[in-house]
Amino acid sequence: MKRFSTSLLWILPLAWITAACSASRTSSAIEQLDQAEQKWTAQGITSYRIEVLVVSSVWHAQSHQITVQSNQVVDGQAGCIPAPMEPGVCEVRAYVAKDYMVPGLFALARSAIQSEQTAGVQITYDPSYGFPSQVSYNDPELVDEDWSWQVTAFEIIK
């Protein structure tokens, strides 16, 4: 019985420290996201073209070209790129163009940070405009679960 209680004395603090570090990492990531979103909002950009490449591991890759005017989607197109599991042929999947606007990228990043798999999430931000230029997830212990959204082109429309 003594061996059990001694082990418990080590396990509980270790679990608490792990949870605290995870919460701290999440809090820091949310602060960084909030700062980036404030940078984006402060610039008052309401009309732009954006291209976002979405890759779902080896299963599917799709590029979305969205045109936004006055914060409204006015045009959206998508094309797929044959992935290794789609030998030579791919099909454009249904999508919601609004999800690929800059506010949609911030929502994706926020959701990824707050998910249970936050440790595998990586976010980079555009240095000029502040929007998430890449949001990705990869757990090295799992196979074929990785995904990424990457802004491959961005242009302000006057």
Residue pairs with C-beta under 8 A, 6 or more apart in sequence:
22 118
22 119
25 118
25 119
26 113
26 114
26 118
29 113
29 118
29 121
29 123
30 110
30 113
30 114
32 123
32 125
33 106
33 109
33 110
33 113
33 123
33 132
35 130
36 106
36 125
36 130
36 131
36 132
37 106
37 130
38 130
39 129
39 130
40 102
40 106
40 129
40 130
40 131
43 129
43 130
45 102
45 129
45 156
46 68
46 69
46 70
46 71
47 68
47 69
47 70
47 156
47 157
47 158
48 67
48 68
48 102
48 154
48 155
48 156
48 157
49 65
49 66
49 67
49 68
49 153
49 154
49 155
49 157
50 65
50 66
50 68
50 100
50 101
50 102
50 151
50 153
50 154
50 155
51 63
51 64
51 65
51 66
51 151
51 152
51 153
51 154
52 63
52 64
52 66
52 100
52 105
52 149
52 150
52 151
52 152
53 61
53 62
53 63
53 64
53 148
53 149
53 150
53 152
54 61
54 62
54 63
54 64
54 147
54 148
54 149
55 61
55 83
55 147
55 148
55 150
56 83
56 147
57 144
57 145
57 146
57 147
58 83
58 84
58 85
58 144
59 83
59 85
59 86
59 144
60 80
60 83
60 85
60 86
60 90
60 93
61 80
61 81
61 82
61 83
61 90
62 78
62 79
62 80
62 81
62 90
62 92
62 93
62 95
63 78
63 79
63 80
63 81
63 152
64 76
64 77
64 78
64 95
64 97
64 100
65 75
65 76
65 77
65 78
65 153
66 73
66 75
66 76
66 97
66 100
66 101
67 73
67 74
67 75
67 76
67 157
68 74
68 101
68 102
68 157
69 157
71 101
73 97
73 98
73 101
76 95
76 97
76 100
78 92
78 93
78 95
79 92
80 86
80 90
80 91
80 92
80 93
81 90
82 88
82 89
82 90
83 90
98 104
99 107
99 108
102 129
102 131
105 131
105 132
105 135
105 149
105 151
106 131
106 132
108 132
108 135
108 149
109 123
109 132
109 135
112 118
112 121
112 123
112 135
112 137
113 121
113 123
115 121
117 137
117 139
119 139
120 137
120 138
120 139
121 135
121 136
121 137
122 134
122 135
122 136
122 137
122 138
123 132
123 134
123 135
123 136
124 132
124 133
124 134
125 131
125 132
125 133
126 132
126 133
126 151
126 154
129 154
131 151
131 154
132 149
132 151
133 150
133 151
134 148
134 149
134 150
134 151
135 148
135 149
136 146
136 147
136 148
136 149
136 150
137 145
137 146
137 147
137 148
138 145
138 146
139 145
139 146
